[in-house]
Amino acid sequence: MIVRIGFIGAGGIAQDHIRVLKKMEDVKIVSVFDVNADNARRTSEATGALVMDSADQVLDKQRIDLVFICTPQFARGELEVVAASRGIPFFVEKPLGVSAEAVRQKAKIIRETGIIHAVGYVLRYYDTVRQAKQYLEGRRPHLIQGTRFGGSHPAKWWKQLEMSGGHLVDTATHQVDMIRYVAGGINKVQAAFGRVSFDRTEPESTIPDAGTINFFMDSGAVGSLTESCLSPFHASSEIKLFGPDFFVHLSHNGSHLTIIDNERNLTVTAELDPGYAQCRALIDAVKSGNQALILCDYDDALKTLEVTLAANRSSEERTGIVL
Ligand SMILES: NC(=O)c1ccc[n+]([C@@H]2O[C@H](COP(=O)([O-])OP(=O)(O)OC[C@H]3O[C@@H](n4cnc5c(N)ncnc54)[C@H](O)[C@@H]3O)[C@@H](O)[C@H]2O)c1
C-alpha cells in the first residue's frame, strides 16, 4: 500500500517531515495547502504534490490516507476534528493549541472517532529516551530538574503570546513532555515568567524572555524547569532525575543518556533519527490500523499543554495552579 499524504502548512517543520517522508518508498505526498503561496509552490516542486486552494480541498479534493497539519498552533481551527470526522488519519504538530478548553473539546471528538493519529512530540522517539523510560519503570526519582536555553523562532507569530503561548508552551514543551513521558504526571505548577530584556531588544513581542516553573508530580516528586529563548551564548536542553540510588541525565534534547547507580555508570548517544522514527511509526500505524505504534496521541499531548498553559496562568495570577 502506498500511503497518500496531504500537507496543510508547509513552513519549517513541514519541510523536515517532507525530507524524511521522501526517503520512504511506501509514501506519496499528493497535495499541499499553505496561506503563503510560495511555500506551497516550493513544496509542490519538491514533491510533485498538487497545490490546493484551501485546507478543505486537501481533505476533500482527492483521496488521501493521512494529513499532516503543520500550521502554527493559533491557526489549526478545527482541522484535526474535520479530518478525524471524515475518517482521515492525521499528524498534528505540538503544541496542540493556545486554549486548553478548545483543545479539550477537540480531544473528546477525536477520541470518539478512534481515528489513527499522532502529535509531534518527536523526542519521545529517541532510543535514549525510551531507554531512560524503561530504566525508570519501578524506580521513583524524588527530584527532577529540567532546562532549556537557546534562541527564538524566526517567525513573527512566535513572539506573540496569544499566537504561540511563548517559549515554554511552544518549545520547552518538549522538556515538559519528556519529564511526563519518563516520570509520570504533573499535578501542580507554580511559575514565574519575566521580560527584562525583550522590552528593550524586542519591544513588539509579547512573550516572556525567561521563566522558571516549579511542579509537583503524581509520584510525589518535585521538580523545576528553567528556560529562556534569549540566550545567545549558551544553548542546551536537558532533564536530570535524582533518586536515592540512581541518577538519570537526558541531555542534548534527549539524544544523550547517562545512567549512574551502584552497578553502572553508562553514557549512550542516540542511534535513531527521531524525526524518521516518528514518521515511520505513523505510516506503519496507518497501514496496519495499530494506534499503539504511536508514542504520543492527542489526549497525552493535551496533558503536556495543560501543564504549560497552567504555568502561564500561574505566573500571571502569581499563584499555584492545581491541574
Ligand atoms: N516537533 C517539533 O520539534 C517542532 C519543531 C518546529 C515547529 N514545530 C511546530 O510546528 C508548527 C509550525 O511551526 P513552523 O516552525 O513550521 O512554523 P513556520 O512559521 O515556519 O511555518 C508555518 C507555516 O504555516 C503556514 N500557515 C499559517 N497559517 C496557516 C493556515 N491557516 N493555513 C495554512 N497554512 C498556514 C505559514 O504560511 C507557514 O508556511 C508550530 O506549531 C510549531 O510549534 C514543531
The ligand as an SDF file (V2000), in Angstrom:
LIG
                    3D

 44 48  0  0  0  0  0  0  0  0999 V2000
    8.0220   18.9630   16.7910 N   0  0  0  0  0  0  0  0  0  0  0  0
    8.9630   19.8660   16.6750 C   0  0  0  0  0  0  0  0  0  0  0  0
   10.0870   19.6440   17.0880 O   0  0  0  0  0  0  0  0  0  0  0  0
    8.6310   21.1980   16.0480 C   0  0  0  0  0  0  0  0  0  0  0  0
    9.6700   21.9840   15.5390 C   0  0  0  0  0  0  0  0  0  0  0  0
    9.3250   23.2030   14.9500 C   0  0  0  0  0  0  0  0  0  0  0  0
    7.9960   23.6080   14.9040 C   0  0  0  0  0  0  0  0  0  0  0  0
    7.0230   22.8240   15.4330 N   0  0  0  0  0  0  0  0  0  0  0  0
    5.6110   23.2550   15.4540 C   0  0  0  0  0  0  0  0  0  0  0  0
    5.1040   23.2280   14.1340 O   0  0  0  0  0  0  0  0  0  0  0  0
    4.1770   24.2900   13.9220 C   0  0  0  0  0  0  0  0  0  0  0  0
    4.6570   25.1360   12.7480 C   0  0  0  0  0  0  0  0  0  0  0  0
    5.9350   25.6230   13.0430 O   0  0  0  0  0  0  0  0  0  0  0  0
    6.9630   26.0450   11.8880 P   0  0  0  0  0  0  0  0  0  0  0  0
    8.2910   26.1290   12.5420 O   0  0  0  0  0  0  0  0  0  0  0  0
    6.8070   25.1760   10.7030 O   0  0  0  0  0  0  0  0  0  0  0  0
    6.4160   27.4990   11.5810 O   0  0  0  0  0  0  0  0  0  0  0  0
    6.6190   28.3570   10.2560 P   0  0  0  0  0  0  0  0  0  0  0  0
    6.2200   29.7340   10.5810 O   0  0  0  0  0  0  0  0  0  0  0  0
    7.9890   28.0670    9.6990 O   0  0  0  0  0  0  0  0  0  0  0  0
    5.5890   27.6950    9.2450 O   0  0  0  0  0  0  0  0  0  0  0  0
    4.1970   27.7410    9.4270 C   0  0  0  0  0  0  0  0  0  0  0  0
    3.5580   27.6230    8.0560 C   0  0  0  0  0  0  0  0  0  0  0  0
    2.1460   27.5630    8.2440 O   0  0  0  0  0  0  0  0  0  0  0  0
    1.5580   28.4340    7.2780 C   0  0  0  0  0  0  0  0  0  0  0  0
    0.2360   28.8240    7.7620 N   0  0  0  0  0  0  0  0  0  0  0  0
   -0.0820   29.7110    8.7330 C   0  0  0  0  0  0  0  0  0  0  0  0
   -1.4150   29.7630    8.8990 N   0  0  0  0  0  0  0  0  0  0  0  0
   -1.9610   28.8810    8.0240 C   0  0  0  0  0  0  0  0  0  0  0  0
   -3.2700   28.4770    7.7270 C   0  0  0  0  0  0  0  0  0  0  0  0
   -4.3310   28.9640    8.3740 N   0  0  0  0  0  0  0  0  0  0  0  0
   -3.4550   27.5510    6.7440 N   0  0  0  0  0  0  0  0  0  0  0  0
   -2.4060   27.0350    6.0820 C   0  0  0  0  0  0  0  0  0  0  0  0
   -1.1220   27.3860    6.3030 N   0  0  0  0  0  0  0  0  0  0  0  0
   -0.8960   28.2910    7.2830 C   0  0  0  0  0  0  0  0  0  0  0  0
    2.5360   29.5790    7.1410 C   0  0  0  0  0  0  0  0  0  0  0  0
    2.3250   30.3270    5.9500 O   0  0  0  0  0  0  0  0  0  0  0  0
    3.8520   28.8400    7.1660 C   0  0  0  0  0  0  0  0  0  0  0  0
    4.2300   28.3910    5.8850 O   0  0  0  0  0  0  0  0  0  0  0  0
    4.1350   25.0530   15.2510 C   0  0  0  0  0  0  0  0  0  0  0  0
    3.0540   24.5790   15.9980 O   0  0  0  0  0  0  0  0  0  0  0  0
    5.4390   24.6780   15.9260 C   0  0  0  0  0  0  0  0  0  0  0  0
    5.3790   24.7310   17.3310 O   0  0  0  0  0  0  0  0  0  0  0  0
    7.3130   21.6200   15.9860 C   0  0  0  0  0  0  0  0  0  0  0  0
  1  2  1  0
  2  3  2  0
  2  4  1  0
  4  5  1  0
  4 44  2  0
  5  6  2  0
  6  7  1  0
  7  8  2  0
  8  9  1  0
  8 44  1  0
  9 10  1  0
  9 42  1  0
 10 11  1  0
 11 12  1  0
 11 40  1  0
 12 13  1  0
 13 14  1  0
 14 15  2  0
 14 16  1  0
 14 17  1  0
 17 18  1  0
 18 19  2  0
 18 20  1  0
 18 21  1  0
 21 22  1  0
 22 23  1  0
 23 24  1  0
 23 38  1  0
 24 25  1  0
 25 26  1  0
 25 36  1  0
 26 27  1  0
 26 35  1  0
 27 28  2  0
 28 29  1  0
 29 30  1  0
 29 35  2  0
 30 31  1  0
 30 32  2  0
 32 33  1  0
 33 34  2  0
 34 35  1  0
 36 37  1  0
 36 38  1  0
 38 39  1  0
 40 41  1  0
 40 42  1  0
 42 43  1  0
M  CHG  2   8   1  16  -1
M  END
$$$$
